[in-house]
Amino acid sequence: MKKIVTALQKKIGLTPNEAKILDHYLRVAYEGKFCASRRTIAEALDLTLDRRGDCKAVRRANARFQYLGILSWIRGSGGNGGRLQANQYRIVPAKIEALAIL
């Protein structure tokens, strides 16, 4: 995973935080999917949270990954009984590898 992320850093100029976040996504995704809140992702990577418990670095990285076509998600919501549902992410490993090779 690190090789692909390093290649993307060089080829398309991923920021250090974007590289860290993408590496995390590649490690936790099962069959290209995983569920997590931006806060959970930030806490796992020791990134700064704002006063609302959100992370701008994760939000910006997700937007860039979406623009590149390597990430999509369904926004989480309040679940039954007031339980929150985390965002459902899908990464596209083939697109990530293609970008790394270009």
Phi and psi in radians as a Rosetta constraint file:
Dihedral C 1 N 2 CA 2 C 2 CIRCULARHARMONIC -1.053 0.35
Dihedral N 2 CA 2 C 2 N 3 CIRCULARHARMONIC -0.646 0.35
Dihedral C 2 N 3 CA 3 C 3 CIRCULARHARMONIC -1.079 0.35
Dihedral N 3 CA 3 C 3 N 4 CIRCULARHARMONIC -0.769 0.35
Dihedral C 3 N 4 CA 4 C 4 CIRCULARHARMONIC -1.137 0.35
Dihedral N 4 CA 4 C 4 N 5 CIRCULARHARMONIC -0.784 0.35
Dihedral C 4 N 5 CA 5 C 5 CIRCULARHARMONIC -1.123 0.35
Dihedral N 5 CA 5 C 5 N 6 CIRCULARHARMONIC -0.730 0.35
Dihedral C 5 N 6 CA 6 C 6 CIRCULARHARMONIC -1.101 0.35
Dihedral N 6 CA 6 C 6 N 7 CIRCULARHARMONIC -0.725 0.35
Dihedral C 6 N 7 CA 7 C 7 CIRCULARHARMONIC -1.074 0.35
Dihedral N 7 CA 7 C 7 N 8 CIRCULARHARMONIC -0.716 0.35
Dihedral C 7 N 8 CA 8 C 8 CIRCULARHARMONIC -1.189 0.35
Dihedral N 8 CA 8 C 8 N 9 CIRCULARHARMONIC -0.608 0.35
Dihedral C 8 N 9 CA 9 C 9 CIRCULARHARMONIC -1.033 0.35
Dihedral N 9 CA 9 C 9 N 10 CIRCULARHARMONIC -0.754 0.35
Dihedral C 9 N 10 CA 10 C 10 CIRCULARHARMONIC -1.301 0.35
Dihedral N 10 CA 10 C 10 N 11 CIRCULARHARMONIC -0.734 0.35
Dihedral C 10 N 11 CA 11 C 11 CIRCULARHARMONIC -1.394 0.35
Dihedral N 11 CA 11 C 11 N 12 CIRCULARHARMONIC -0.680 0.35
Dihedral C 11 N 12 CA 12 C 12 CIRCULARHARMONIC -2.102 0.35
Dihedral N 12 CA 12 C 12 N 13 CIRCULARHARMONIC 0.102 0.35
Dihedral C 12 N 13 CA 13 C 13 CIRCULARHARMONIC 1.250 0.35
Dihedral N 13 CA 13 C 13 N 14 CIRCULARHARMONIC 0.765 0.35
Dihedral C 13 N 14 CA 14 C 14 CIRCULARHARMONIC -1.064 0.35
Dihedral N 14 CA 14 C 14 N 15 CIRCULARHARMONIC 2.431 0.35
Dihedral C 14 N 15 CA 15 C 15 CIRCULARHARMONIC -1.258 0.35
Dihedral N 15 CA 15 C 15 N 16 CIRCULARHARMONIC 2.860 0.35
Dihedral C 15 N 16 CA 16 C 16 CIRCULARHARMONIC -0.970 0.35
Dihedral N 16 CA 16 C 16 N 17 CIRCULARHARMONIC -0.735 0.35
Dihedral C 16 N 17 CA 17 C 17 CIRCULARHARMONIC -1.162 0.35
Dihedral N 17 CA 17 C 17 N 18 CIRCULARHARMONIC -0.716 0.35
Dihedral C 17 N 18 CA 18 C 18 CIRCULARHARMONIC -1.061 0.35
Dihedral N 18 CA 18 C 18 N 19 CIRCULARHARMONIC -0.727 0.35
Dihedral C 18 N 19 CA 19 C 19 CIRCULARHARMONIC -1.103 0.35
Dihedral N 19 CA 19 C 19 N 20 CIRCULARHARMONIC -0.753 0.35
Dihedral C 19 N 20 CA 20 C 20 CIRCULARHARMONIC -1.088 0.35
Dihedral N 20 CA 20 C 20 N 21 CIRCULARHARMONIC -0.763 0.35
Dihedral C 20 N 21 CA 21 C 21 CIRCULARHARMONIC -1.189 0.35
Dihedral N 21 CA 21 C 21 N 22 CIRCULARHARMONIC -0.786 0.35
Dihedral C 21 N 22 CA 22 C 22 CIRCULARHARMONIC -1.100 0.35
Dihedral N 22 CA 22 C 22 N 23 CIRCULARHARMONIC -0.733 0.35
Dihedral C 22 N 23 CA 23 C 23 CIRCULARHARMONIC -1.031 0.35
Dihedral N 23 CA 23 C 23 N 24 CIRCULARHARMONIC -0.745 0.35
Dihedral C 23 N 24 CA 24 C 24 CIRCULARHARMONIC -1.060 0.35
Dihedral N 24 CA 24 C 24 N 25 CIRCULARHARMONIC -0.812 0.35
Dihedral C 24 N 25 CA 25 C 25 CIRCULARHARMONIC -1.028 0.35
Dihedral N 25 CA 25 C 25 N 26 CIRCULARHARMONIC -0.753 0.35
Dihedral C 25 N 26 CA 26 C 26 CIRCULARHARMONIC -1.144 0.35
Dihedral N 26 CA 26 C 26 N 27 CIRCULARHARMONIC -0.564 0.35
Dihedral C 26 N 27 CA 27 C 27 CIRCULARHARMONIC -1.336 0.35
Dihedral N 27 CA 27 C 27 N 28 CIRCULARHARMONIC -0.605 0.35
Dihedral C 27 N 28 CA 28 C 28 CIRCULARHARMONIC -1.638 0.35
Dihedral N 28 CA 28 C 28 N 29 CIRCULARHARMONIC -0.279 0.35
Dihedral C 28 N 29 CA 29 C 29 CIRCULARHARMONIC -1.251 0.35
Dihedral N 29 CA 29 C 29 N 30 CIRCULARHARMONIC 2.358 0.35
Dihedral C 29 N 30 CA 30 C 30 CIRCULARHARMONIC -1.987 0.35
Dihedral N 30 CA 30 C 30 N 31 CIRCULARHARMONIC 2.070 0.35
Dihedral C 30 N 31 CA 31 C 31 CIRCULARHARMONIC 0.953 0.35
Dihedral N 31 CA 31 C 31 N 32 CIRCULARHARMONIC 0.640 0.35
Dihedral C 31 N 32 CA 32 C 32 CIRCULARHARMONIC 1.418 0.35
Dihedral N 32 CA 32 C 32 N 33 CIRCULARHARMONIC 0.065 0.35
Dihedral C 32 N 33 CA 33 C 33 CIRCULARHARMONIC -2.189 0.35
Dihedral N 33 CA 33 C 33 N 34 CIRCULARHARMONIC 2.627 0.35
Dihedral C 33 N 34 CA 34 C 34 CIRCULARHARMONIC -2.845 0.35
Dihedral N 34 CA 34 C 34 N 35 CIRCULARHARMONIC 2.799 0.35
Dihedral C 34 N 35 CA 35 C 35 CIRCULARHARMONIC -2.132 0.35
Dihedral N 35 CA 35 C 35 N 36 CIRCULARHARMONIC 2.315 0.35
Dihedral C 35 N 36 CA 36 C 36 CIRCULARHARMONIC -2.973 0.35
Dihedral N 36 CA 36 C 36 N 37 CIRCULARHARMONIC 2.666 0.35
Dihedral C 36 N 37 CA 37 C 37 CIRCULARHARMONIC -1.502 0.35
Dihedral N 37 CA 37 C 37 N 38 CIRCULARHARMONIC 2.819 0.35
Dihedral C 37 N 38 CA 38 C 38 CIRCULARHARMONIC -1.074 0.35
Dihedral N 38 CA 38 C 38 N 39 CIRCULARHARMONIC -0.599 0.35
Dihedral C 38 N 39 CA 39 C 39 CIRCULARHARMONIC -1.115 0.35
Dihedral N 39 CA 39 C 39 N 40 CIRCULARHARMONIC -0.782 0.35
Dihedral C 39 N 40 CA 40 C 40 CIRCULARHARMONIC -1.070 0.35
Dihedral N 40 CA 40 C 40 N 41 CIRCULARHARMONIC -0.740 0.35
Dihedral C 40 N 41 CA 41 C 41 CIRCULARHARMONIC -1.092 0.35
Dihedral N 41 CA 41 C 41 N 42 CIRCULARHARMONIC -0.823 0.35
Dihedral C 41 N 42 CA 42 C 42 CIRCULARHARMONIC -1.067 0.35
Dihedral N 42 CA 42 C 42 N 43 CIRCULARHARMONIC -0.761 0.35
Dihedral C 42 N 43 CA 43 C 43 CIRCULARHARMONIC -1.142 0.35
Dihedral N 43 CA 43 C 43 N 44 CIRCULARHARMONIC -0.656 0.35
Dihedral C 43 N 44 CA 44 C 44 CIRCULARHARMONIC -1.123 0.35
Dihedral N 44 CA 44 C 44 N 45 CIRCULARHARMONIC -0.488 0.35
Dihedral C 44 N 45 CA 45 C 45 CIRCULARHARMONIC -1.850 0.35
Dihedral N 45 CA 45 C 45 N 46 CIRCULARHARMONIC 0.091 0.35
Dihedral C 45 N 46 CA 46 C 46 CIRCULARHARMONIC 1.028 0.35
Dihedral N 46 CA 46 C 46 N 47 CIRCULARHARMONIC 0.742 0.35
Dihedral C 46 N 47 CA 47 C 47 CIRCULARHARMONIC -1.669 0.35
Dihedral N 47 CA 47 C 47 N 48 CIRCULARHARMONIC 2.732 0.35
Dihedral C 47 N 48 CA 48 C 48 CIRCULARHARMONIC -1.250 0.35
Dihedral N 48 CA 48 C 48 N 49 CIRCULARHARMONIC 2.333 0.35
Dihedral C 48 N 49 CA 49 C 49 CIRCULARHARMONIC -1.752 0.35
Dihedral N 49 CA 49 C 49 N 50 CIRCULARHARMONIC 2.567 0.35
Dihedral C 49 N 50 CA 50 C 50 CIRCULARHARMONIC -1.451 0.35
Dihedral N 50 CA 50 C 50 N 51 CIRCULARHARMONIC -3.103 0.35
Dihedral C 50 N 51 CA 51 C 51 CIRCULARHARMONIC -1.160 0.35
Dihedral N 51 CA 51 C 51 N 52 CIRCULARHARMONIC -0.326 0.35
Dihedral C 51 N 52 CA 52 C 52 CIRCULARHARMONIC -1.551 0.35
Dihedral N 52 CA 52 C 52 N 53 CIRCULARHARMONIC -0.051 0.35
Dihedral C 52 N 53 CA 53 C 53 CIRCULARHARMONIC 1.502 0.35
Dihedral N 53 CA 53 C 53 N 54 CIRCULARHARMONIC 0.303 0.35
Dihedral C 53 N 54 CA 54 C 54 CIRCULARHARMONIC -1.811 0.35
Dihedral N 54 CA 54 C 54 N 55 CIRCULARHARMONIC 2.929 0.35
Dihedral C 54 N 55 CA 55 C 55 CIRCULARHARMONIC -2.278 0.35
Dihedral N 55 CA 55 C 55 N 56 CIRCULARHARMONIC 2.016 0.35
Dihedral C 55 N 56 CA 56 C 56 CIRCULARHARMONIC -1.122 0.35
Dihedral N 56 CA 56 C 56 N 57 CIRCULARHARMONIC -0.629 0.35
Dihedral C 56 N 57 CA 57 C 57 CIRCULARHARMONIC -1.081 0.35
Dihedral N 57 CA 57 C 57 N 58 CIRCULARHARMONIC -0.730 0.35
Dihedral C 57 N 58 CA 58 C 58 CIRCULARHARMONIC -1.204 0.35
Dihedral N 58 CA 58 C 58 N 59 CIRCULARHARMONIC -0.737 0.35
Dihedral C 58 N 59 CA 59 C 59 CIRCULARHARMONIC -1.062 0.35
Dihedral N 59 CA 59 C 59 N 60 CIRCULARHARMONIC -0.801 0.35
Dihedral C 59 N 60 CA 60 C 60 CIRCULARHARMONIC -1.147 0.35
Dihedral N 60 CA 60 C 60 N 61 CIRCULARHARMONIC -0.743 0.35
Dihedral C 60 N 61 CA 61 C 61 CIRCULARHARMONIC -1.091 0.35
Dihedral N 61 CA 61 C 61 N 62 CIRCULARHARMONIC -0.773 0.35
Dihedral C 61 N 62 CA 62 C 62 CIRCULARHARMONIC -1.047 0.35
Dihedral N 62 CA 62 C 62 N 63 CIRCULARHARMONIC -0.728 0.35
Dihedral C 62 N 63 CA 63 C 63 CIRCULARHARMONIC -1.111 0.35
Dihedral N 63 CA 63 C 63 N 64 CIRCULARHARMONIC -0.738 0.35
Dihedral C 63 N 64 CA 64 C 64 CIRCULARHARMONIC -1.167 0.35
Dihedral N 64 CA 64 C 64 N 65 CIRCULARHARMONIC -0.755 0.35
Dihedral C 64 N 65 CA 65 C 65 CIRCULARHARMONIC -1.100 0.35
Dihedral N 65 CA 65 C 65 N 66 CIRCULARHARMONIC -0.649 0.35
Dihedral C 65 N 66 CA 66 C 66 CIRCULARHARMONIC -1.130 0.35
Dihedral N 66 CA 66 C 66 N 67 CIRCULARHARMONIC -0.772 0.35
Dihedral C 66 N 67 CA 67 C 67 CIRCULARHARMONIC -1.036 0.35
Dihedral N 67 CA 67 C 67 N 68 CIRCULARHARMONIC -0.680 0.35
Dihedral C 67 N 68 CA 68 C 68 CIRCULARHARMONIC -1.316 0.35
Dihedral N 68 CA 68 C 68 N 69 CIRCULARHARMONIC -0.198 0.35
Dihedral C 68 N 69 CA 69 C 69 CIRCULARHARMONIC 1.420 0.35
Dihedral N 69 CA 69 C 69 N 70 CIRCULARHARMONIC 0.333 0.35
Dihedral C 69 N 70 CA 70 C 70 CIRCULARHARMONIC -1.830 0.35
Dihedral N 70 CA 70 C 70 N 71 CIRCULARHARMONIC -0.065 0.35
Dihedral C 70 N 71 CA 71 C 71 CIRCULARHARMONIC -2.570 0.35
Dihedral N 71 CA 71 C 71 N 72 CIRCULARHARMONIC 2.405 0.35
Dihedral C 71 N 72 CA 72 C 72 CIRCULARHARMONIC -2.398 0.35
Dihedral N 72 CA 72 C 72 N 73 CIRCULARHARMONIC 2.853 0.35
Dihedral C 72 N 73 CA 73 C 73 CIRCULARHARMONIC -2.750 0.35
Dihedral N 73 CA 73 C 73 N 74 CIRCULARHARMONIC 2.785 0.35
Dihedral C 73 N 74 CA 74 C 74 CIRCULARHARMONIC -1.942 0.35
Dihedral N 74 CA 74 C 74 N 75 CIRCULARHARMONIC 2.174 0.35
Dihedral C 74 N 75 CA 75 C 75 CIRCULARHARMONIC -1.142 0.35
Dihedral N 75 CA 75 C 75 N 76 CIRCULARHARMONIC 2.379 0.35
Dihedral C 75 N 76 CA 76 C 76 CIRCULARHARMONIC -1.234 0.35
Dihedral N 76 CA 76 C 76 N 77 CIRCULARHARMONIC 2.938 0.35
Dihedral C 76 N 77 CA 77 C 77 CIRCULARHARMONIC -2.668 0.35
Dihedral N 77 CA 77 C 77 N 78 CIRCULARHARMONIC 3.083 0.35
Dihedral C 77 N 78 CA 78 C 78 CIRCULARHARMONIC -1.175 0.35
Dihedral N 78 CA 78 C 78 N 79 CIRCULARHARMONIC 2.265 0.35
Dihedral C 78 N 79 CA 79 C 79 CIRCULARHARMONIC -1.653 0.35
Dihedral N 79 CA 79 C 79 N 80 CIRCULARHARMONIC -2.946 0.35
Dihedral C 79 N 80 CA 80 C 80 CIRCULARHARMONIC -1.091 0.35
Dihedral N 80 CA 80 C 80 N 81 CIRCULARHARMONIC 2.439 0.35
Dihedral C 80 N 81 CA 81 C 81 CIRCULARHARMONIC 1.211 0.35
Dihedral N 81 CA 81 C 81 N 82 CIRCULARHARMONIC 0.375 0.35
Dihedral C 81 N 82 CA 82 C 82 CIRCULARHARMONIC 1.423 0.35
Dihedral N 82 CA 82 C 82 N 83 CIRCULARHARMONIC 0.069 0.35
Dihedral C 82 N 83 CA 83 C 83 CIRCULARHARMONIC -1.343 0.35
Dihedral N 83 CA 83 C 83 N 84 CIRCULARHARMONIC 2.456 0.35
Dihedral C 83 N 84 CA 84 C 84 CIRCULARHARMONIC -1.497 0.35
Dihedral N 84 CA 84 C 84 N 85 CIRCULARHARMONIC 2.505 0.35
Dihedral C 84 N 85 CA 85 C 85 CIRCULARHARMONIC -1.861 0.35
Dihedral N 85 CA 85 C 85 N 86 CIRCULARHARMONIC 2.255 0.35
Dihedral C 85 N 86 CA 86 C 86 CIRCULARHARMONIC -1.259 0.35
Dihedral N 86 CA 86 C 86 N 87 CIRCULARHARMONIC 2.818 0.35
Dihedral C 86 N 87 CA 87 C 87 CIRCULARHARMONIC -1.071 0.35
Dihedral N 87 CA 87 C 87 N 88 CIRCULARHARMONIC 2.534 0.35
Dihedral C 87 N 88 CA 88 C 88 CIRCULARHARMONIC -1.881 0.35
Dihedral N 88 CA 88 C 88 N 89 CIRCULARHARMONIC 1.965 0.35
Dihedral C 88 N 89 CA 89 C 89 CIRCULARHARMONIC -1.773 0.35
Dihedral N 89 CA 89 C 89 N 90 CIRCULARHARMONIC 2.654 0.35
Dihedral C 89 N 90 CA 90 C 90 CIRCULARHARMONIC -2.385 0.35
Dihedral N 90 CA 90 C 90 N 91 CIRCULARHARMONIC 2.119 0.35
Dihedral C 90 N 91 CA 91 C 91 CIRCULARHARMONIC -1.724 0.35
Dihedral N 91 CA 91 C 91 N 92 CIRCULARHARMONIC 2.767 0.35
Dihedral C 91 N 92 CA 92 C 92 CIRCULARHARMONIC -2.064 0.35
Dihedral N 92 CA 92 C 92 N 93 CIRCULARHARMONIC 1.527 0.35
Dihedral C 92 N 93 CA 93 C 93 CIRCULARHARMONIC -0.978 0.35
Dihedral N 93 CA 93 C 93 N 94 CIRCULARHARMONIC -0.665 0.35
Dihedral C 93 N 94 CA 94 C 94 CIRCULARHARMONIC -1.101 0.35
Dihedral N 94 CA 94 C 94 N 95 CIRCULARHARMONIC -0.679 0.35
Dihedral C 94 N 95 CA 95 C 95 CIRCULARHARMONIC -1.200 0.35
Dihedral N 95 CA 95 C 95 N 96 CIRCULARHARMONIC -0.671 0.35
Dihedral C 95 N 96 CA 96 C 96 CIRCULARHARMONIC -1.089 0.35
Dihedral N 96 CA 96 C 96 N 97 CIRCULARHARMONIC -0.820 0.35
Dihedral C 96 N 97 CA 97 C 97 CIRCULARHARMONIC -1.118 0.35
Dihedral N 97 CA 97 C 97 N 98 CIRCULARHARMONIC -0.703 0.35
Dihedral C 97 N 98 CA 98 C 98 CIRCULARHARMONIC -1.088 0.35
Dihedral N 98 CA 98 C 98 N 99 CIRCULARHARMONIC -0.732 0.35
Dihedral C 98 N 99 CA 99 C 99 CIRCULARHARMONIC -1.124 0.35
Dihedral N 99 CA 99 C 99 N 100 CIRCULARHARMONIC -0.652 0.35
Dihedral C 99 N 100 CA 100 C 100 CIRCULARHARMONIC -1.190 0.35
Dihedral N 100 CA 100 C 100 N 101 CIRCULARHARMONIC -0.521 0.35
Dihedral C 100 N 101 CA 101 C 101 CIRCULARHARMONIC -1.445 0.35
Dihedral N 101 CA 101 C 101 N 102 CIRCULARHARMONIC -0.575 0.35
